[in-house]
Each structure stands twice: as structure tokens, then as C-alpha cells.
Amino acid sequence: MKLRDILNEGTPRKGDFITNSSGEIGLINKYNPRAEIAYVKYPSTNPKSFDLTDTGKNTKVKHFG
């Protein structure tokens, strides 16, 4: 495990999967750490668009990226 992974353990990043309040799993395309907002691609969204998702304390992030 690298030092960068230890410091950024709780923060989502591009390529990670996140679940929304309805339980749908989406892929993070871009993350803004200041505003804690992620641009996420969910299966239910338009193929050419992304949803803005708040990545507060109540969201679950799985690090695969």
C-alpha cells in the first residue's frame, strides 16, 4: 500500500463505484473534493450525460479504480 492510498483512503476518485440513495450503482467520472460533488454515470441516465451526486458521509464508495 502506498502513502498516497493511505492519505486518500476515504476520498472517492475517478474509476470508483458509488451507490445513490435508491441503491443504484454508478461509475465516477470526475470528482471535486472542495464541493464533495462527483460526476457519476448511472445506468438509468442518458448515454451522453452525467449526474451530479453529493458524496457526503451517507454515500458508499467502493474503490476499484
Buried (B, 14 or more C-beta within 10 A) or exposed (E): EEEEEEEEEEEBBEEBBBBBEEEBEBBBEEBEEEEBBBBBBBEEEEEEEBBEBEBEEEBEBEBEE
